[in-house]
Amino acid sequence: MTETFADVAYGKNLELTCTIPASLPTALVGDAGRLRQIMTNLVGNAIKFTEKGEVGLRVEAVEADTASAFIAFDVTDTGIGIPSDKQRHISMRSRKPTARRPVVTAAPGSGSASPSSCAK
């Protein structure tokens, strides 16, 4: 993900960081296309509306056991921010999984790509 935006961030003289702990499960099951679209929108908007400073992406396992994990993606920036009265309209709260909208989970040892390659 950060490689996609590196040139744009560099052109605006922004620091672009990505933090993925080594302990993060490496095999994920979920809608990679939808996740990529959401993260592209969030990171892209963070860069677009940040004039100076930095944009960061942090990934962490919020809950994890040997069979599954809930993964959190956090985008931060030093941009103009979103007024508090508008924040409630864009909240991305966790939802219960359904057949059409599965929760992203991790399954250790299933041979999928690493989180860093999934994020690119």
Residue, then its C-alpha position, 0 to 999 in steps of 0.5 A: m500500500t505504501e509503495t502505491f503512494a510513495d511518489v505522491a507523498y514524496g512530491k508533497n514532502l510528506e513522511l509516509t510510514c507503515t507499521i506491521p508487527a512481525s507477530l501479525p498472522t500471515a494468512l488472511v481470509g477475506d475480501a482482499g479487493r474490498l480491503r484494498q479499495i478501502m485502504t486506498n481511499l483512506v490513505g489517498n485522502a490522508i495524503k490529499f488533505t495533508e499539506k505537511g507532516e506525515v501520513g501513517l498506516r498501522v496494522e495490528a491484531v486486535e484479537a488473536d488465537t491459534a484459529s483466527a484474528f481480528i485485524a485493525f487498520d489505522v490511518t493517521d495524518t497531520g492534515i486538516g482533520i474532520p470536524s467532529d460533527k461530520q465524524r459520525h457520518i463516516s464511522m467504519r464500525s465492525r459489523k457481524p459477518t454475513a455470507r456476503r460480508p465476511v470478517v477478515t480473519a487469519a488462519p495460521g499456516s494456510g499458505s497465503a501471502s504475507p501481510s506486507s505483500c497483501a498491503k502493497 
